[in-house]
Structures are given as structure tokens and as C-alpha cells.
Amino acid sequence: MKYTQGQYIIKEKSAIAREIYSFTISCPEVAAAACPGQFVHIRAKGFTLRRPISICGIDKEKGTLRIVFEIRGEGTAEIAKLNAGDLIDILAPLGHGFTVNPDFKKVVLIGGGIGTPPMLPLAKAYGDRAAAISGFRNASAVILQEDFRKTGAETILCTDDGSAGIHGFVTQPFTELAEKGGIDAVYACGPMPMLKGIAAICKEKNIYCEISLEERMACGIGACLGCACRTVRNDEEYFAHVCKDGPVFKAEEVLW
């Protein structure tokens, strides 16, 4: 795992929904090495443990990364106080990312809530060969839909309360797409019940599926062993670590 730790300049900051922020960070050497599905580990001022945040955008030409995160505690609240022009302490790129196969002709990207941002680099990679299904609690929590449309991907929006898009969960439109067939791969990130449901559908339809797990991490590099998850490989059960072995796993390897 090759990663860099440093202080980098925030080029842009915007609030894109209630307590959800987008940062564009100038970090050329990190952007050059990053791939979809990886994450950055950010040290908030006054906190020892870093906060893992998935990568939402990679621009290797401009040398920038984009992250989108939600305030979920004191650490992320402190990070949200930073502004354009400030320095941000990041360790990145970390983790095992998604497999991008240029031969795939049809893929489905599924994001739930704040699990939606890591789907955007995949949408950029696959363009109009991708269908991006996003699910949120309600219309006020919806993010990134215009960004997905700009990639050429088909966008399908769902909300739990029906205040925007389809009234229901992401598994509903995904089941309909799966019934039509022709899907080479599914990529997903979001709540565990959502991931478990998607993995079950893929198993039933024999569709290749990769999922990104979101677990509390400490070191981010596999040293503290604090983010273990039960997995199976070659018929043997073992404990993998989300920060080092993941956060992306083949769905068939995860023991739910």
C-alpha cells in the first residue's frame, strides 16, 4: 500500500445538503495514485484519531481530490469548519478500491445516503455504460444527482418517504434492472441492510458484485486491527480488516 501523509490546501468548499460538505483538495501526488473506492484519513484539529472519508472525485490532470462527508460527530464537525485556503491533514490514498474493467458494457452503481459519493468516480469511469441508483431518507438529503448526470450515467433516485424520485428503497429499481439481465457488474456502498439485500439479489441472478463497507477505523493502514470483519475465501473463514483489505470486497466474500 503506497500512501502519503501531508498538509494540503483546500481549493473549494461548499455545503451541498444539511450538514453535508464537499471539499476539493489540491494534492497532486495523492490524486496520481488514487483509484475509485479508496479513502482518505483526515486528522481533525484537537483529535488524535483520524476520520476516514471516501474519495468522491479524482482529477489526475488538475492534481485534486474531492471528498463529500456528513457531520456525524465532533471530529467531522471540526473538519467542516475548514474553509477554502486552509490546510487539511490527510493520509491517503488508503484501502483496496473497486475493480474497474473497461470490457464491462453495463454496470449498476448503488449508493445509499452518504455511501453515494464513492460511486461518482465509477460513474466517471463507465459513463453511459452505468446506471446509478441513489437512495436517501428524503428530498432534503439528496446529493450529487447532477454530478452523476454529467458523467452520462443513467440516474435513478429513490427516497424513503417519496419526497423525490421513486418512493422506496434502492433494491426496488435494482431488482427491475436485474430482471432485464445484461449486467456485467454491480458496485455498492451504503447501510449494511442495503448491501446485504443487494448481495442476495446478485447471488440469485449470478451477477458479479463488489461492495464497500463502512466501519469505524482507527489507524487506517491495518496496524491496529480495529476494523475486523468476517469474510470467507477459498471456503475458509477469516477476519479481514476493512481499512487494509477493504473497504471494497467481493460481495460473495462477506459473511453477513
C-alpha positions, 0 to 999 in steps of 0.5 A: 500500500503506497500512501502519503501523509501531508498538509494540503490546501483546500481549493473549494468548499461548499455545503451541498445538503444539511450538514453535508460538505464537499471539499476539493483538495489540491494534492497532486501526488495523492490524486496520481495514485488514487483509484475509485473506492479508496479513502482518505484519513483526515486528522481533525484539529484537537483529535488524535484519531483520524476520520476516514472519508471516501474519495468522491472525485479524482482529477489526475490532470488538475492534481485534486481530490474531492471528498463529500462527508456528513457531520456525524460527530465532533471530529467531522464537525471540526473538519467542516469548519475548514474553509477554502485556503486552509490546510487539511491533514490527510493520509491517503490514498488508503484501502483496496478500491473497486475493480474497474474493467473497461470490457464491462458494457453495463454496470449498476452503481448503488449508493445509499445516503452518504455511501453515494459519493464513492460511486461518482468516480465509477460513474466517471469511469463507465459513463453511459455504460452505468446506471446509478441508483441513489437512495436517501431518507428524503428530498432534503438529503439528496446529493450529487444527482447532477454530478452523476448526470454529467458523467452520462450515467443513467440516474435513478433516485429513490427516497424513503418517504417519496419526497423525490424520485421513486418512493422506496428503497434502492433494491426496488429499481435494482431488482427491475434492472436485474430482471432485464439481465445484461449486467456485467457488474454491480458496485455498492456502498451504503447501510449494511441492510442495503448491501446485504439485500443487494448481495442476495439479489446478485447471488440469485441472478449470478451477477458479479458484485463488489461492495464497500463497507463502512466501519469505524477505523482507527489507524487506517493502514491495518496496524491496529486491527480495529476494523475486523470483519468476517469474510470467507475465501477459498471456503475458509473463514477469516477476519479481514480488516476493512481499512487494509483489505477493504473497504471494497470486497467481493460481495460473495466474500462477506459473511453477513 
